[in-house]
Amino acid sequence: MSIEQLARDARLASVSLQSVTNEQKNEALLRIKQVLAERKDDIFKANEKDKQLAEEQVKLGKLSGSLFKRLDICNGDKFDTILSGVSDITSLPDPTKKVTMATKVDTDLSLYRITVPVGVLLTIFEARPEVVVNISCLALKSGNAVILKGGKEATFTNAMLANVIQDALASLPESNPIPKTAVQIVETREDISALLDLDRYVDMVVPRGSNSLVKYIQNNTRIPVLGHADGICSVYLDKDGDVSKATRIAVDAKTNYPAACNAAETLLVHQDLLKSDFFTQVAQALIDAQVTLKCDAASLAHLQKQLPASNKLEPSVEEDYHTEFLDHIIAVKVVADVSEAVEHINDHGSKHTDSIITENAATADYFMTRVDAAGCYWNTSTRFADGFRYGFGAEVGVSTNKTHARGPVGLEGLVIYKYRAYGNGNIAGDYGTGKKQFLHDPIAPSDYHV
């Protein structure tokens, strides 16, 4: 099958999905969960094959350790988490067919703005095979068709998961019109290059991966792109912070999952904290968690004096404050005040998520108002920037865009809206000076007729 035919099939599937009920969507999702559980052994075998090949690439220095960690879905409760994620999405409200505006334009002319699916999504991601399930289920719940392209390091797992999902859709009863072509997968870079040209079929691209991947997609398509290139998140320790909170949050933000895009990469420190042991306590906690601190001159001099035996202190360079380390490394910089912290974040950050640690409400408000990011936090870890933690069930990705959707994107980011007008032979020529006048009265929900 040609890529154009595949995209056309996705478009036709998206049209069918426009009229599917929430009950039919949930039936499909629960069937997907059931078949995933039944085919667990097949999925694990495919994942083990990918991991064996990837391990060789890591040894050769051709694949990063962080990407390898994201590949594994066999260990711990990761697979169970994938299955529970499907149930969570099923329990979410249907984001489509919601009235967001209702206006009586005239006595016999009503206008409604109603949420509808975007249409066809193209999702490109690296490692993380669970994305196949998460995105497919979010797409179906929001009434969208999806074309998936995963990284070559997870080829066998991705193909198996997509095949299982298609088999589940194909096994739905005849009363459920969701076609198996609502979820499709492609495998090569050439396929992606071709799809990026098919803006007449594909409505939105959602890249999840490295800076280079996102930049390449943004520069090579006319299709709208929802996503973010980097996750350079900062934690600012204010002079009025609580040292216990600061220590817990800094360690969690950096080490809870260093390979995630919401992990902290920069620690900003108010200069007054060098006059006490506040900063030293936070630094020691990070060092105890095996974090290397790349410090500017002021923080390095302070810590070398306070922690002379540590081998986790290094001088920073300017590039460190623009770097997404995705590892047990954090760049440290001393700032004069919250204003300088905000300035640094807006100059060096990626508009993802940034946090302030302070007990001063006015300072926190200043920070959260002026930092230009999708998420601005007060006394909490940047690791909360996640669709599951936000209660979205799962997320398509994180967007640093300023249009359509921003931050962790769940179901609400996969719908747009259309206007429906219900008239009775009305024509524009009947209205104007000396003619009929528009009413523009709001319609109460109890009087909706859609």
N, C-alpha and C positions, 0 to 999 in steps of 0.2 A: 504493500500500500504506500502511495506517495504521501509525503508530509502534507501537501495541500489537501488531499482527500481526508487525512486524519483530522486536520483542523476543521474541514467542512463538516465532518461527522460530529465533532465537538460542538460546532455551532448549531447543528440540527438538534443535538441532545439538549443544548441550553434552551432552545425554544420549547421543547417538551417539558422541561423542568419548570417553566414559567407558571404552569397551571397545576403543578403537583401540590397536594395538600400537606399540611404538617404531619398528619398521621401517616401518609405514605412515605414521607422522608424518614420519619422515625422507624418505620417498618424496615426500610432499607438499611439504616444504620445498625439496628439490632441484628439484622441478618449478617451484616459485615462482621460484627463482633463475634457472632456465633461461628462463622466460617474461619475467622482468624484463630479462634481457640482450637477448633477442630484440626487445623493445619499447622499447629504450633511446631511440630517436629520438622516439617518441611521448611518452615521459615528459619528455624534455628540452624538446620544444615546449610542453608544458603548463607546465613550470616557467618557461620564458622568458616566457610570457604572464602568469603570476603576478608575475614580477619586474618586468615593464614597468608593470603596474598598481600594484604596491607602490612602485616608484620615484616615481611621481606622488604617492602618499600621503606619502612621506617629505618631498618638496619642499613639500607643503602643511602639514607639521608634524603630520600625523594618524597617522603610523607612525614608531616609533623606529628609529634606525639599527641598534640591536642586534637587533631583530626582523627587519629586512631581511637582515642577515648570516646569520641562521639559516635563511632561506628558500631560499637557493641550494644546489642539489644538482648543478649542472653543472660548476662550476669545480674544478680540481685533481683529486684522486683520491677525491672524496666519493662518487661513484656506485659506484666499485670497492669502496670501504669498505663501502657498503651491501650489496653482493653478498657480500663476504667475511664480513660479519656473519651472513648467512644460513647460510653453511657452518659458521661457528663454532658457531651454535646447534644445527645438525644433529649436530655431534660431541659435544655435551654429553650426559651421561647423562640418561635419562628420570627426572624427579623424582617420577613417580607409581608407585603399587603397591609402595612401599618399606615394609617393616615397621619401625616405630620402637619397638614394645613387643610382647612376646609373653609371656603369662602362662597357666599351667595353673591354672585356678580350681578344678577338681576332676579326677579321673582321666579323666572323659569330657566335660569342659567346658573349652574353650580360648578365650582372648580375645586378639585381635590389634588393634593400632592401625596403620592403613595410610594412607599419603599418597594423596590424591585431588585432582582439580582443584577449584578454587573454583566454577566453573560458567560464568557469563556475566559478562564484564568490560565495563564502559563506560569508554572512555579518551577524555578530552577534553584537547586540547593546542593550543598556539599556535605558528605558524610551523613550523619543523623538519619538513618532509614525510617525512624518513626514518623518523620515528616510526611512520608507517603500516606500513612493512615490519618494523621492529624489533619492535613490539608484536604485530603479527599472527603473526609467526613464534614469538615467545616464548609467545603464547597457545596456538598449535597444539601446540608441543612439550610444553607442560604440560597439554594436554587440555582447554583452555578455549575457548569461543566468545568473540568480541569484537565490540563495536560501537564504531566510531571516529567522533569528531567533531573535525576540525581547525579551525584559525583561518581566517577568510574570506580572509586574505591569501594562503593557499595552496590555495584552492578547486580550481583546475584540476589542480594536481599531486596533491593528495590523492585526488581522484576518479579520476584516471588510475591511480595506484598501486593503489588498492583494486580497481578494475576489472580490472587485470592479475592481481592475486592471486586474485580470484574466477574469472577465466578459467582460471588455472592449476589451481585446485581442481576446476573443472568438467571439466577434461581428464584427470583421474586415471582409471586403469583401474577397471572395475567391482569389482574385488577390493579396492579401497580405499574404505571407507565414509565418508570425511571429506566432508561436504557443503559446497558453496560458501557456504551461509548461515552457516558458522562464522566468516566475516569479513564484516561489513557496515559501511556508512558512512552517516552522516546529515549534513545540511548546515546546518540553521538552528538558531537559539537556541530557537525554539519546540519543535523536536524534542527538544532537551536537556531543556527544562522538563518535557516529557511523560515522557521516560525516567526522570528523577529521581523521578517518582512511582510507577514500576513496580517496586517492590521485590519483587514476587512473581516477576518474571522476571530482573531484574538483581541479581547477587550482590555486586559490588564496583565502586566508581568509582575510577578512577585519573586525577586531573587533573595535567597538566603545563603550567605556565604561570605567569602573574603571581600576585601575592599576592591581588589582587581576584578573579581567577578561582577560585582554590582556596577562598577564604573564602566566595564565593557558593555554591559547590557544597556545602561543609560545612554551611552554614546553610539549605540548601533541599532536603535529602533525608534519608530514613530509612536509605538504603543505606550500608553502611560505606564510608568514604573512605580510600584509601591515598595519601599524598602529603605534600608540604610546601608551606607558603605562601611562605617566603622562603629565600634562601641567604646569610645574613649570616655569613660565615666570617671567623675571626680568625687572625692569626699573631702569636704572642707571642715577642719577642726577650728571652731571659733573660740575666742578668748573666754567666752561665757559657757563653754561646753562642760558637760559632765564626763569625767574621765572614765567612769565605768561604762557608760553608753558608748563613748568614743572608741574604747578598746574593743568592745564586742562588735560594734558595727564595722570598724575598719577591718578587722580580721575576717568577718563574715563576707563583707563586700569583695575582698580580695581572694579569699581561699575557699569559699563554699563551693564554687565551681569556676576556677580561673579561666577555663576555655570558653565561657559564655560571654555574649556581647554585653551583658549587664554587670559584669565584674568590674570593680574599680581598677583603674590603671594609673590614677594620679591621686596623691594625698597632699592637700594644701593645708598649711599650718599657720595659724595666726602667730605673729612674732612674739607676742606676750607669753605664749606657752613655752618658750625657751627659757623663761625666767623661773620656771618651776620644774617639777618632775613629770608634769602632765604628758608632754610630747614623748619623753623618754619611756614612760609606761606603755604608750601606744606602740612606739617603735619596738620595744622589747617583746610585746605580744605578737607583733608581725614576724619578728625574727624567730621567736619560738615556734611559729607556724611555718617556718622554713621559707620566709619571703625575703628576697633580696631588695634592699632599698637603694635606689639610685637617687642620690641626694644633691641638691644645690649646695653652694658653698656654705651658707649659713646653717642649714640643717646637718650637713656633714661634719662641720667643725663641732657643733653641739654634741652630736651623737658619738663622735670619736672620743670626745672628752668623757662623756657619761658611760659609754659602753666600749671601752678600749679593746676588749678581748673579742669583739664580734667580727666575724669574717663575712657578714652579710651587708656591709656598707660599701657603696661605690659612688664615685662622683658622677653626676649626671651630665648629659649634653643636651642641647636644645631639642634635638630630635626625639629624645625620650618623652617629651611632653606632647608629642604628636603620635606616639606609638601605642598600638593595641598589643600588649605583650602576650595575652592569653596564656600566662604562666605565673609562677610564684615570683613575680617581679612587680615593683610599683615605683613610679617616679614621685619624688618628694620635693616640695618647694615651700619656702617660707614667704608669707605675704604680710603686708602691713595691716590690712583690715579686710572686712567683707567686700568692700568695693573693689579692691585689687583681686580678691578671689573670683568675683564675678567677671571681672575683665579678663582674667587668665582663662577661665572656663569658656567664655564666649569667643576668645581668640584661638584656643587650642582644642576645645572639646568637639564632639561630633553631634551635638544636639540630641543625644540619646537620653541619659539619666544622670543627674547629679544630686548630691546630698549634703546638707549642712548639719553639723552637730553643735547645738547651742541650746541654752536654757532661756535665751533672750528672744521673746516673741517678735519684737520689732525687727531684730536682725534677721530672723528666719524669714519674715515676710519680705524684707528687702531682697534677700537672696532668691526666694522662690518667685518673686515678681520679675526680677531682672535677668535671671539666668535664662538663656534662650535654648531650652531643651524640651523634649517631649514629656520628660518626667522630672519634677523638682521635689525633692524629699526633705523632710525635717525629722531628724533623729531616727532615721531608719536606713537599712541597707539598700544599696542600689539593686541588689539581687531580687527585690520585689517587682522589678519591671518585667513582668511576665504575664502572658494572657491567662495561664492557669491560676496564678496567684491573684490576679485581678478578678477572678470569677467568670472568665470568658469561656471556660471549658477547655480550651486550647487556643493557640494563636496561629495565625497564618505567618506572622513575622512581626518585626518591629519597624515602624516607619518614622523617619525623621522629616518626612514631607510636611509642608504647611497647607496642603490642600487635601481634601477628601477624608483621609484618616491619618492619625498621628499617635505615636506610642505603640504599645502592644496592640496588634490588630486582631480582633476576633470577628464574630459574625457581623457586627455593625459596620465593619470596614469592607465587607463584601457585598453590600447593597448600595444602590444609588436611589434615585427616585424618578418618577415620571408624573406628569400632570394629566389628569383626566378631567375633561369638561363634559358636562351633561346638559344639553340644551333642548330647545323646542322650536327649531327653525330660526334661531337668532343669527343676525348678521351684524358685522361691525359698523356698517353704514347707518344703522338705526341710532347710533350713539354719538353724542358730541354737543357742541354749543347749539342751543335752541332745539335739541332733540332729547331723546331719553338719556337719563343719567345712570351711571353705575351705582349699585348699592354697596358692594364690598363689605357686606356684613359677615361676621364669623358664623359658622354653622356649628351648633352644639353637637357633641358626639351622639346624643340620643336621636338626632335628626339626620345622621349620615345615611346616604343612599348610594352605596358603592358595591 
